[in-house]
Amino acid sequence: MAEIRPTIGVIGAGVTGTALAYQLFRKGYRVIAVNSRTLTSAQRLASFVTGCTICNTPQQVADMAQAIFITTPDDKIAGIAAAINWHASQFVIHCSGVHSTNILEPALACRAFTCCLHPLQTFASIEEAIHNMHGSTFALEGDPEALAVADEMVVALEGNVIHLKASDKILYHAAATILSNYLVTLMKTAADLWHAFGIEQEDAIRAMLPLVKGTVNNIERVGIPGCLTGPIARGDIGTIKKHIQALGQEAPGALEAYCTLGLQTIPIALAKGRIGLETAAEIRAALEGKATFSESDYSDLYTMLGLDFGAGSANQPENKQT
């Protein structure tokens, strides 16, 4: 027996809404209604699919479709959910990474089913979103009836599913922000350092992209902590101190990021096993701007790592070879 798929409506024809509509349409879903803040964006989405009506109001979308995606900016979702007279047993889905389905309570009160479907991916443009969506992970959270429909959509999109609780959403989204958005910041910070020795940003980025791709490849193939390289992993304290001195003189704005991330890297280096607590404590002291390190630095490391300071130091390897 053929699978009966719900018809789809979209409220908010931005990058995510348009890319989702197009990809679901390609997989056999009927996208029949769209409303957006501007007519241009609604027309653009309708041009990607066939049989899609451009609606004047969000209510018209809700009246036409069985599964409605609210893909507006995050701060607009709750207001739209509250303004619509939803129909019993239809599916109301938002795509916010940070908000839970609690903001869809007005739809739930109308006996609709609600869930969140968030693509864990970076969408810089509609074209990039369409390209990147294939094989992505989708975070789902909501009631069982809506989740069953969302699960089928992700399977159709050939994606991977993780199920979250409402209380998980903020930390989940913070993790995605750190990884994706701050990687851009790190690249910009590194490129700015190259500018100090006469290489322009575009050339610096082109030169460093293979390093980024190689790092990602190592994470995938080797895993953490084994993929960690560099002076902290090797225990190159002299190199770290030279970095700190040069950054302090030439790029003090980057120094704070270097030291903060370096401190977070020490436990990974210890887990890899090429440095021991003495070297780790010395690195930590350098990154914290201390001239020397003392026994209290060891104690702090044990506390940070969740170890008993009174035992276990003999089990920590000490290997400063490069």
Residue, then its C-alpha position, 0 to 999 in steps of 0.5 A: m500500500a502506498e504511503i500517504r504523505p501530508t500536503i505541505g505549507v510553508i510560512g516564511a520563505g527564507v533560505t531554510g523554508t525554500a530549501l526544505a520545500y524544494q528538497l521535500f518536493r523532489k522526494g515526492y511531497r506536495v508543497i501546496a501553499v506558501n506565505s512570506r513577509t515579502l511577495t518576492s520570497a514567496q514567488r521564489l519558493a513557488s518557482f522551485v516547486t509546482g502546484c504551490t499557491i501563494c497565500n496572502t496570509p499565514q491563516q490561508v496556508a494553515d487552512m490549505a495544508q496538512a503539515i505546516f512549516i513555520t520557517t520564519p526568524d526564531d523571534k517570530i514563530a511564537g507570534i505566528a503560532a498564536a495568531i492562527n486558528w489551527h485545525a485538529s490533527q494537522f501537523v505544525i512544525h518549526c525549524s528553530g534550533v534553540h526553541s522547543t515546541n513549547i512555543l507552539e502551544p496555541a497549535l497544541a491547544c487546537r488539537a494539532f500535533t507539533c514538533c521541531l525539525h532542525p537541520l544541523q547544517t549551515f545555510a549561507s544561501i538557498e543554493e548552498a542550503i539545497h546542496n548541503m541538506h543531503g545527508s545532514t543530521f536533523a534534530l527532532e523534538g515534539d509529540p509522537e504523532a508529529l515526530a512520526v511524520a517528521d521522521e518520514m520526512v528525514v528518511a525521504l531526505e536521506g538524513n540522519v535523525i537525533h531525538l531531543k527533549a525540550s530541555d535539550k534544545i538550548l545546549y544543542h544549539a549552543a554547541a552548533t553555534i560554537l562549531s559552525n559560527y565560531l569556526v568562521t571567527l577562527m578563520k577570520t582571526a587567523a587570516d588577520l594574523w597573516h595580514a601582519f606579514g603581508i598576505e591578504q585575507e583572500d589569499a590567507i583563507r585559500a592557503m588555510l582551507p586545506l588545513v581546515k579540511g585536513t583537520v575535519n578529515n582527521i576528526e572523522r577518520v581518527g577521532i578525538p583525542g587521537c586527531l589532536t596535533g600541535p604544540i599542546a598535544r606535543g608538550d612544546i612549551g617553548t613554542i607556546k610561550k613564543h606564540i603568547q609573546a608574539l600575539g601579545q605584541e602584534a595581536p593582543g585581541a587574538l591572544e585571549a582566544y588563543c589562551t582560552l582555547g588552549l586551556q580547553t585543549i589541555p585535557i584533550a592532550l592529556a587524554k591522547g597520552r603524549i604529555g603528563l601532568e607536569t607538562a600540562a601544568e606548565i602549559r596551563a601556567a603559561l596560558e594563564g600568564k603565570a611566570t612559574f607553576s606550583e603544586s596548586d596547578y597540579s591540584d587544579l588540573y586534577t579538579m578540572l579532570g575529575l581526578d583524585f589529586g592524592a593518587g594516579s599521578a604515577n599513571q600519567p605519562e610524561n613524554k615531551q618528544t615531538 
